[in-house]
Amino acid sequence: MAAGLTAFAVAGSVATLMAGPLIDKYSAKKFFPYYLLPFLVGLVFVWRVDAAYIIMVYMVLMGLSTGFGNAILAALQVEFFGTASIGTVRSLFASVMVLSSALGPAAFGFIIDYGFSIDYIFIITGLMVLGVILQSLQTVPGLKVHLVKYSKMSYARFRS
């Protein structure tokens, strides 16, 4: 586990350093829906592979998600809310993160205490992460415009 934490830190640092130039070149909105994909893959590996080495794979994938996520979320806040109210936005996000960090272990503790298996917990967590990824696809500029155009076109055909 100690080596896994080191792998997490190294992967997170590398991902943060890689994310900065990519965000500057393309924008955080384009990368936002995809930064949780390594975490989702890591969850699937931990759930399905029964081997001690998998903790290293999981921690590296989680580190990649965390590193990219830190850089992307900071840039995304500026892209969505501008610089005029960035202090308010960042403090609100920090408060929500602290609250969710406190509630998460308690929630999983209750779930385990109520007798749910670890397989069930991994499935539900994976589905929740997948739902967040799918929902966040709305932030991709080209994809959002494409879906809106398609919806209007379908609606026009339906009415005629």
Secondary structure as UniProt FT lines:
FT   HELIX           2..26
FT   HELIX           28..31
FT   HELIX           32..34
FT   TURN            35..36
FT   HELIX           37..48
FT   TURN            52..53
FT   HELIX           54..81
FT   TURN            84..85
FT   HELIX           86..113
FT   TURN            114..115
FT   HELIX           118..136
FT   HELIX           137..139
FT   HELIX           141..159
//
